[in-house]
Amino acid sequence: MRPERTTVSQEQIIELEEKAREIRGRILDLGACGKKIHYGGSLSMVEILTVLYFQTLRHDPRRPSWEDRDRFLLSKGHSCPGLYVVLAEAGYFPREILATFRELDTILQGHPDRKKTPGVEITSGSLGQGLSQGVGIALGARMDSKSYRVYVLIGDGEMDEGQIWEAMLAAAHYNLDNLTVIVDRNRIQSAGFTEDIIRLEPLADKWKALGWAVVEADGHSIHSLLDAFTAVQRIQGQPSVIIANTIKGKGVSFMENKIAFHTTAINPEQYRDAICQIKREGN
């Protein structure tokens, strides 16, 4: 399906691109003191979350439990550093709290906890479960005659889990056109390259065969993502998926497409190098 061009101005797109750069830098800040972080998958989804939280989602940081809010579910919970930074930028909690990431009694655990962190919709970390929860929430919206939409971000490596495919079948069976999945298609998982471990391609054809409307996007292009999210909101009668082609560790040359940076700690020299790269990208 070819996404339609959105009406967002060029100035707004530039602002979103700058916001994404800021978010990428703040993710790196979380590991400045040597904390072990899932850098790869957090950096690959930055533009996706930027477009969602600052252009697409109907939400109110002052009312995290607002009944009519759109729901965003991070199924690949190990990438929560990216989500935490975005939630702070959106106003769900003060930025200063980011410095407590993974510390004792913090609200920012190593995997997201919906009972601790404002704005977090589901507790996740055990892979494969988020889409099933998204199906249930989308069904609940229909039963309650609510207009909110449900967005679920999954990893491509996470698609090795059988529960993902069961949820795909259920969503299509119930024609959940208020449900959109975003696949962070960075082609790397913790143990190696996805196509070496369990081959996913032709990925778009598999989603289509199971009854989903498919939109493909450049996961690092604000333009492309805006078009994709506009397109899925107009789909009726079936669930939708955005296959967002991304780069693991995007924005930091020594992390990009490197399996080792799925999760690791970086030293002060690497941190300074990475921050300099992010700043140069914005000049």
Backbone torsions as a table, in degrees:
resi	resn	phi	psi	omega
1	MET	NA	134.2	-179.4
2	ARG	-91.5	116.6	179.3
3	PRO	-63.8	149.4	177.0
4	GLU	-89.8	147.6	179.9
5	ARG	-65.6	134.9	178.0
6	THR	-82.2	171.5	-179.8
7	THR	-100.6	13.9	178.0
8	VAL	-66.1	135.4	-176.7
9	SER	-73.7	162.2	177.3
10	GLN	-62.7	-35.3	177.9
11	GLU	-63.5	-40.0	177.9
12	GLN	-66.7	-37.7	178.9
13	ILE	-64.7	-42.5	177.4
14	ILE	-61.1	-40.4	178.1
15	GLU	-63.3	-40.9	178.8
16	LEU	-67.0	-38.0	177.4
17	GLU	-63.8	-40.9	177.7
18	GLU	-67.4	-38.7	177.3
19	LYS	-61.1	-41.8	178.7
20	ALA	-61.9	-40.5	177.6
21	ARG	-63.2	-41.6	178.6
22	GLU	-62.3	-43.4	179.7
23	ILE	-63.1	-43.2	179.0
24	ARG	-59.4	-42.9	178.5
25	GLY	-64.6	-39.5	-179.6
26	ARG	-69.5	-30.4	173.8
27	ILE	-62.7	-43.5	177.5
28	LEU	-62.9	-36.9	179.3
29	ASP	-58.9	-32.4	-178.5
30	LEU	-59.8	-28.8	-178.9
31	GLY	-104.3	13.9	-175.8
32	ALA	-62.4	-28.8	-178.8
33	CYS	-96.7	18.1	174.7
34	GLY	90.2	12.3	177.6
35	LYS	-69.1	144.0	177.5
36	LYS	-78.1	126.8	-173.6
37	ILE	-135.6	148.3	171.6
38	HIS	-81.2	81.5	-177.4
39	TYR	-68.4	-48.4	-169.9
40	GLY	-53.0	-56.4	-177.6
41	GLY	-75.1	-22.4	175.1
42	SER	-72.3	-43.1	-178.7
43	LEU	-72.3	-28.9	-178.0
44	SER	-72.7	-20.5	-175.3
45	MET	-105.3	10.0	-173.9
46	VAL	-58.8	-51.5	-177.8
47	GLU	-65.6	-33.6	177.8
48	ILE	-60.9	-49.6	-179.5
49	LEU	-68.1	-34.4	178.7
50	THR	-61.5	-47.8	179.9
51	VAL	-66.8	-37.2	178.5
52	LEU	-64.0	-56.2	-170.3
53	TYR	-78.6	-23.9	-175.8
54	PHE	-112.3	6.4	177.8
55	GLN	-147.1	-33.1	-166.7
56	THR	-104.7	-50.4	-172.8
57	LEU	-67.8	142.9	167.7
58	ARG	-91.6	104.7	-176.5
59	HIS	-152.8	164.5	-179.0
60	ASP	-141.7	104.9	-179.0
61	PRO	-57.2	-24.4	178.4
62	ARG	-74.8	-18.5	180.0
63	ARG	-133.3	76.0	-177.1
64	PRO	-59.3	-24.3	-178.3
65	SER	-102.7	14.7	177.6
66	TRP	-50.2	125.1	-171.0
67	GLU	-62.8	-32.5	-174.3
68	ASP	-97.2	12.3	178.7
69	ARG	-68.7	150.6	166.2
70	ASP	-68.9	150.6	-179.5
71	ARG	-107.7	129.5	171.2
72	PHE	-113.2	125.5	-178.0
73	LEU	-115.9	120.7	175.5
74	LEU	-92.3	100.4	-179.0
75	SER	-74.3	-38.5	178.4
76	LYS	-84.4	76.9	-169.6
77	GLY	-63.4	-19.6	179.3
78	HIS	-65.1	-17.5	178.9
79	SER	-90.5	20.6	-176.9
80	CYS	-61.0	-23.4	175.5
81	PRO	-53.1	-40.7	177.7
82	GLY	-63.8	-42.8	179.4
83	LEU	-66.2	-43.1	-179.4
84	TYR	-59.0	-44.6	-179.8
85	VAL	-62.4	-43.1	179.9
86	VAL	-64.5	-41.9	178.5
87	LEU	-62.7	-39.8	177.0
88	ALA	-65.3	-43.6	178.9
89	GLU	-62.8	-33.7	-179.3
90	ALA	-78.4	-15.9	176.7
91	GLY	104.6	15.1	179.8
92	TYR	-74.3	-27.0	174.7
93	PHE	-159.0	160.6	-177.0
94	PRO	-63.3	144.2	179.2
95	ARG	-57.6	-31.4	-176.8
96	GLU	-58.8	-26.5	-178.7
97	ILE	-67.9	-22.0	178.9
98	LEU	-56.8	-30.2	-179.0
99	ALA	-66.1	-14.8	-179.0
100	THR	-93.1	6.2	-176.9
101	PHE	-48.7	126.8	176.7
102	ARG	64.4	19.2	174.4
103	GLU	-92.5	164.5	-177.7
104	LEU	-60.9	130.0	176.2
105	ASP	69.2	10.5	176.9
106	THR	-70.6	158.8	173.1
107	ILE	-82.3	-5.3	-177.1
108	LEU	-111.4	80.3	-179.1
109	GLN	-73.7	168.9	179.6
110	GLY	-65.8	-20.0	168.5
111	HIS	-133.4	146.5	-171.4
112	PRO	-66.2	141.2	-179.8
113	ASP	-127.0	113.9	-175.0
114	ARG	-65.5	-19.4	179.7
115	LYS	-85.4	-10.5	-176.7
116	LYS	-109.4	-36.1	-167.9
117	THR	-112.3	119.1	176.1
118	PRO	-58.1	132.9	178.4
119	GLY	95.5	-15.6	178.1
120	VAL	-83.9	122.3	-174.4
121	GLU	-86.6	-33.9	-178.2
122	ILE	-137.0	147.5	170.4
123	THR	-79.9	124.3	-175.2
124	SER	-140.6	166.7	-176.3
125	GLY	155.3	-44.5	171.2
126	SER	-76.4	110.9	-167.8
127	LEU	-67.7	150.6	173.6
128	GLY	100.2	-7.6	-171.5
129	GLN	-96.3	-21.2	-171.9
130	GLY	-63.0	-37.7	-178.1
131	LEU	-68.6	-37.2	176.3
132	SER	-60.6	-41.2	177.8
133	GLN	-66.2	-38.2	177.5
134	GLY	-62.2	-39.0	177.3
135	VAL	-61.8	-44.6	179.8
136	GLY	-63.7	-41.7	-180.0
137	ILE	-66.7	-40.6	178.8
138	ALA	-65.5	-40.1	175.8
139	LEU	-63.3	-40.2	179.0
140	GLY	-62.0	-39.0	177.7
141	ALA	-61.4	-42.2	179.3
142	ARG	-64.2	-45.3	-177.7
143	MET	-63.3	-32.1	-179.0
144	ASP	-94.3	6.6	-179.9
145	SER	56.4	42.3	178.9
146	LYS	-99.9	150.0	-175.0
147	SER	-99.5	1.6	-177.0
148	TYR	-69.8	153.7	178.9
149	ARG	-104.6	156.2	-179.7
150	VAL	-119.5	126.7	178.3
151	TYR	-119.0	130.6	-179.6
152	VAL	-124.3	123.0	177.1
153	LEU	-99.3	121.7	178.7
154	ILE	-121.0	156.6	174.5
155	GLY	-88.8	154.3	178.4
156	ASP	-70.1	-35.6	174.4
157	GLY	-63.6	-31.8	178.3
158	GLU	-62.9	-22.0	-178.8
159	MET	-71.1	-3.4	170.6
160	ASP	-68.1	-19.9	-178.7
161	GLU	-75.9	128.2	-178.9
162	GLY	-62.3	-29.3	-178.9
163	GLN	-62.8	-30.2	176.6
164	ILE	-59.6	-45.5	-176.4
165	TRP	-70.7	-33.6	175.1
166	GLU	-63.9	-41.5	179.2
167	ALA	-68.0	-35.9	175.9
168	MET	-59.2	-44.0	179.1
169	LEU	-63.9	-43.0	-178.3
170	ALA	-64.8	-43.2	-178.5
171	ALA	-61.7	-41.9	178.7
172	ALA	-68.2	-38.8	179.2
173	HIS	-59.1	-39.7	-178.3
174	TYR	-92.5	7.0	176.1
175	ASN	51.1	51.3	-173.5
176	LEU	-81.4	83.2	-178.9
177	ASP	-80.0	1.4	172.6
178	ASN	-96.5	9.8	-177.7
179	LEU	-117.5	128.1	174.4
180	THR	-127.6	130.6	173.1
181	VAL	-101.3	140.2	169.9
182	ILE	-114.3	122.3	176.0
183	VAL	-95.3	119.1	174.1
184	ASP	-79.6	91.8	-171.8
185	ARG	-89.4	71.5	179.3
186	ASN	-94.8	-4.6	170.6
187	ARG	69.7	14.2	176.5
188	ILE	-133.9	137.5	171.6
189	GLN	-125.6	-177.6	-169.9
190	SER	-59.8	-31.7	-174.8
191	ALA	-98.2	-3.2	-179.6
192	GLY	152.8	-160.4	179.5
193	PHE	-80.6	138.0	-174.2
194	THR	-57.1	-39.8	-175.5
195	GLU	-73.0	-15.9	175.6
196	ASP	-86.7	-25.9	-175.2
197	ILE	-90.1	-61.1	171.1
198	ILE	-141.7	113.4	-173.9
199	ARG	-64.4	130.0	179.5
200	LEU	-100.8	-28.7	-176.4
201	GLU	-72.0	146.2	1.0
202	PRO	-80.5	105.9	-171.5
203	LEU	-65.9	-45.5	-179.3
204	ALA	-60.4	-41.5	-179.2
205	ASP	-63.3	-34.2	-180.0
206	LYS	-68.3	-43.8	176.2
207	TRP	-62.0	-44.0	179.6
208	LYS	-60.9	-41.7	-178.0
209	ALA	-63.5	-26.1	-179.7
210	LEU	-93.6	7.9	171.0
211	GLY	97.8	17.9	-179.5
212	TRP	-101.6	146.1	169.7
213	ALA	-81.8	131.3	-172.9
214	VAL	-114.8	130.7	172.0
215	VAL	-123.5	130.7	176.2
216	GLU	-105.6	143.7	-174.9
217	ALA	-144.9	155.8	168.2
218	ASP	-79.9	109.7	-173.5
219	GLY	-70.3	-1.9	175.9
220	HIS	-116.4	7.6	178.1
221	SER	-106.1	117.7	177.6
222	ILE	-59.6	-43.5	177.0
223	HIS	-53.4	-53.8	-175.2
224	SER	-62.9	-41.9	-179.3
225	LEU	-69.2	-39.2	175.9
226	LEU	-59.2	-43.7	178.2
227	ASP	-62.1	-42.2	-177.4
228	ALA	-64.9	-45.5	-179.7
229	PHE	-68.5	-31.3	173.6
230	THR	-64.9	-43.1	-177.7
231	ALA	-63.1	-45.0	-175.1
232	VAL	-69.4	-26.8	178.6
233	GLN	-68.7	-16.7	-179.0
234	ARG	-97.9	-3.8	-178.0
235	ILE	-78.5	134.6	-179.6
236	GLN	-122.9	143.1	171.4
237	GLY	86.9	-2.7	177.8
238	GLN	-157.5	153.1	176.7
239	PRO	-70.0	163.1	-176.7
240	SER	-128.1	154.0	176.8
241	VAL	-134.3	135.8	171.4
242	ILE	-105.2	115.1	174.0
243	ILE	-89.3	104.0	-175.3
244	ALA	-96.3	108.6	179.8
245	ASN	-75.8	118.2	-173.0
246	THR	-131.6	175.8	177.2
247	ILE	-121.1	123.8	178.1
248	LYS	-62.7	131.5	-179.5
249	GLY	74.8	23.2	-173.8
250	LYS	-51.7	133.0	174.2
251	GLY	101.8	-14.2	179.6
252	VAL	-125.1	112.0	-169.1
253	SER	-56.9	-40.1	-176.4
254	PHE	-79.7	-5.4	175.6
255	MET	-101.9	-26.2	-171.7
256	GLU	-61.6	128.4	177.9
257	ASN	58.3	27.8	179.2
258	LYS	-109.9	121.0	-179.2
259	ILE	-60.4	-34.8	-176.4
260	ALA	-60.7	-23.5	-177.5
261	PHE	-98.3	18.6	167.9
262	HIS	-57.5	-48.2	172.4
263	THR	-151.6	132.2	-178.8
264	THR	-172.5	173.6	169.2
265	ALA	-107.3	150.0	177.6
266	ILE	-116.8	152.0	-180.0
267	ASN	-87.1	168.7	-177.2
268	PRO	-56.7	-37.7	179.8
269	GLU	-65.6	-42.5	177.5
270	GLN	-64.3	-39.1	178.7
271	TYR	-61.4	-47.5	-179.4
272	ARG	-62.4	-40.4	178.5
273	ASP	-62.4	-45.9	-178.1
274	ALA	-63.3	-44.0	179.5
275	ILE	-62.7	-41.4	178.0
276	CYS	-61.1	-38.1	178.4
277	GLN	-65.1	-42.1	179.5
278	ILE	-63.7	-42.3	179.3
279	LYS	-65.4	-39.9	179.2
280	ARG	-64.2	-34.2	-179.5
281	GLU	-62.0	-29.8	-177.7
282	GLY	-87.4	-4.4	-178.9
283	ASN	-93.5	NA	NA
